[in-house]
Amino acid sequence: MFYPVPANKALMERPMETQLFWDRIAPKYARKPVDDPDAYEEKLALAASLLRPSDRVLEIGCGTGTTALRLAPSVMHYTATDGARAMIGIADAKLGPGAPANVSFHHADAGDQIAGAPFDAVCAFSLLHLVEDLPDVLAAVNTQLKPGGLFLSKTVCTKAAAWPIRALIPTLTALRFAPPVTPLSEAELVRFLKDAGFTVERKIHLGTKRMSPIIVARKPA
């Protein structure tokens, strides 16, 4: 039976208004085409090449589950979680004839301790810039990985964006057109990962946008 294990909720949970934002936009999000299809396919191919058929994988911030369904055939079991119930509802609706039988979707925050840990790999795609307390979330990821386990992330580093975009983000957030975003540079993200005990093995940029690095990190064996 799956259940999230509470882990200092005052620090771990995203603000309620952030969850409500994602619940509100979930149907529109589900209909939105991928911004850069070629880069997305490259990301999936990279992830599949790093995962093993024997792996048990946790994805945090899975959204509507598209990536989870694509990667699940590459591993033994794929547990995917998201803090927005509406996102998980859409993901669950995709579990039907033809869907991988080894994937499961669950409502849980990024910092929750998930029953079934430790995992062989944890994935966090387009998530870390959205969490309320990045060090606590990374600490939670670390505790849920086996020694030598893989942590694969793709993160929007808004400090690499042009100044007009950076200046617009707080306004969009205040008007509830965008969720709260933690401003990060790639160097700061790497430092957070190292401070959380990870070894950074590779930094990869796919597609034309240079502000969303994929970082291959690992928990020391």
N, C-alpha and C positions, 0 to 999 in steps of 0.2 A: 504494500500500500504506500502511495506517495503522500508525503506531507512536508511542508517547510518547517524547519525547526527555528523558532524565534531566536534572534540574536541581537539583543540590544536595539529594540525597535526605534528608540529615539534617534539613534545615529544611523541605522541601516536603511530605513524606509525612505523612499523619495517623498517629497512633500505631496500632500493629498491633491493640491491643485495641479501638480505635474501629471499625476495619474489620471485625473479627470480630463486634462488636455488630451492625452493619448486615447482615452476612452471616447472622447468626443470626435476625434478625427479618424478613428480606426476605419470606418467604411471608406472614406476618401483615400486614406493611406493604402488600403488594400487594392483600390482601383488604379492607383498611380503607377505608370510605367517606370521601370528601372531607368535612372538617369543616364547611365553609361553601360549598355548591355554587354559590350565587349569586355570592359573592365570587370563587370560582375561575373562573367563566365570565367575569366582568368582567376578571380578570387576563389571561385568554387573549385577550379582545377588545382590551385595551390593548396587549398585546405584538404582536398581529397588525397593529394600526394603526401601530406604530412600525417594523415590519420591512418590507422591500421585496422584490418578486419576484426581484430580482437578487442578494439577499444570500446570503452564505455565513455560516452561524451556528454558533457553538460553545456548547453548554450544558454547564456543569460541575455535577456533583452531580445527575445526571438521575434518580436513583432507578430506578424500574421503567419509565420511558420514556413515561408517559402524556402528559405535557405536550409532549414532543418530537414525538410522533405527531400531536398536535393542531396544533402550530405549523408543522410541516414543509411542509404545502401552501402556506404563505404565502411561502416563500423558495425559492431555487435549490437549496441543500443545507443539511442540518441534521446536524451532528456532535454526538453526545451522549455524555458520559463520566460514569463514576462510579467511586469507589474501592472499592466492594464488588462482588466478582465475582458474588455471588448476585443482586444487583439487576440487573446487566447480563445475566445469564442469563435472568431473567424478561422483561427488555425485549426481548432477542433473540427470545424465543418469540412475541412479538407481531408479528414481521415475517413476514407471510404474505399470502395473498390479501386484497386490500382495503387493505393497509397502504401508506402513501406509499412510493414507490420511492426518494425522495431523502433518506432518513434512515438513519444508521448509528450503531450503539452500540459503545462501546469501553471496556475497563477501563483507567482512568487516574486518578491523583490530581488533586485540584483545582489543585495547583501545577505539574503537569507541563506542559512545552512540547509542544504537539500538532502533529504534522506536518500541513501544510496551512495553517498560519498565514502571514500575518495574516488575520484574519476581519473581516467587516463588522460583526458584532455578537457579543457574548458575553452569555449569560444565566446567572444563578445564583439559583435559586429555593429558598428555605428552606435555605440552605447556609452563608452567611458566618459565622453564629454557631457553627457546628460545626467550623470549620477550626482547626488547631493554631496557625498563625501567620498572622493576617489580613494584616499588611502584605506578607508575602512572596507570598501568594496574589493580592492585588490588584496587586502588581508584575508577577506572571506574566500576569495578565489584560491589563494595560496593554500588555505587550510583544507580545501576540498579537492586538491590535486594530490595524486600519488607522488612520491619522490621520483624525480625525473619526468614528471608529467608536463604536457604541452599546454601553454596558454597562448592562444591565437586571437589577436584583436585587430580591429580596424577602427580608427578613431579620427574624428574631424578635429583638426588642430586649427582653431579659428584665428590664432595669432599669425598664421601664414596667409590669411586672406587679405585682400586689398582693404585699405583704411575705410572707404565708404561702407563696405560690407560689415566690418567690425563695428562701426559706429551705428549701424542700423539694427543690429541684433538686440540691444536692450529695448529699443522702441517696439520691435516686433513682439518681444516677450511681454512687455507691459500691456500691449494691446491684445494679448492672448492669441496672436497669429503664429507664435513659435514658443517652444518650451524653454525653460531656463537652460542656459548653456554655460559650462565652465570654460573660460578662455584658457587654451593650452597652446604651447609650442611643442614641436616634436621633441626637442631636448628636454623640456619639462616632463613630458609623458614618459620618456625613457628613464628619467631620474625617479619618478614615482614608481615605476616598475622595479627598478633596482632597489629602491628603499623598501619595497614590499618583499624582497627576497628572491626576485626572479633574475635569471641570467638572460640577457637579450642576445639572441643569436643572429637575427636578420631584421633589416628594415627594408620594406619593399613599397614602391609607389607604382600603382597601376593606372592606366588611362591618362587622360590629359590633366586631371586635377591633382595638384601636388600637396594638398593640405590634409589628405586622409591616408596616412601611412598604415600599412599592414605590418604589425610587429610580431615576429615569431619569438616567443620567450619560453623559458622552461624553469620549472622548479628544480633546484639542485637535487641530485640523486642521494 
